[in-house]
Structure formats: C-alpha cells, structure tokens
Amino acid sequence: MPLSAKKKARIKAMGGTVTTVEEWLDLTSEDAAVLDMKIRLGEELKAHRRKKRLSQERVARILKTSQGRVSKLERGQATLDQLARSLLALGGSPREVARAISGRSSPSLG
C-alpha cells in the first residue's frame, strides 16, 4: 500500500527519505521483475492448494518436503523452477504457471 502524501511529507520533514523497495534494496528492474514473478507463482500455488482444500502438511507429503518449505513456496521464497514444478505437481496446468508468471489474473482468482 503506497504512503499517503501526508505521511510522505511528515517523513521528509523529519529528515527521512521516501524511496521504493527496489531503490532501498538496490534491485535492478530485472531483479524486481523476477521477485514479482516468484511472488505471483507462490500466490497461485496457495490459491490452488486452498481450492483443492489441502493443508500445507498434505501438500508437503505430495511434494516430499516439509510443511515449512510449503509455507516458503507459497511466499515465493524459492526458485522459479521450484515454484513452477510445485504448482504443476499439485495439478496446475502450464497455462496457470504462465498466467501467474505473466501477471495476468487467473479465471479461478478473478
């Protein structure tokens, strides 16, 4: 959620700086794009799990990993390859993977 103009003005008045996450973390536009893709894939994985009414523990057994790892996957904390493979292993289609990566909303999520 972006800061309001009032909050930005207060921060600047106190000597602070308002910046973007990308600038703060010194990310290139390519790095930011990959992070966005990973987050979207993780969100799609979570939506797919919930649609199938599966717990993270059940998904962990399917993926032969731990519940903690599934939690990280759902937050996009994995490689693009790992995220895509996990979504496919849960029955997601290549089209759903591509849709998540591209940023287009999926029919199942609106």
ABEGO torsion letter per residue (X at the ends): XBBBAAAAAAAAAAGBBBBBAAAAAGBBAAAAAAAAAAAAAAAAAAAAAAAAGBBAAAAAAAAGBBAAAAAAAAAGBBBAAAAAAAAAAAGBBAAAAAAAAAGBBBAAAX
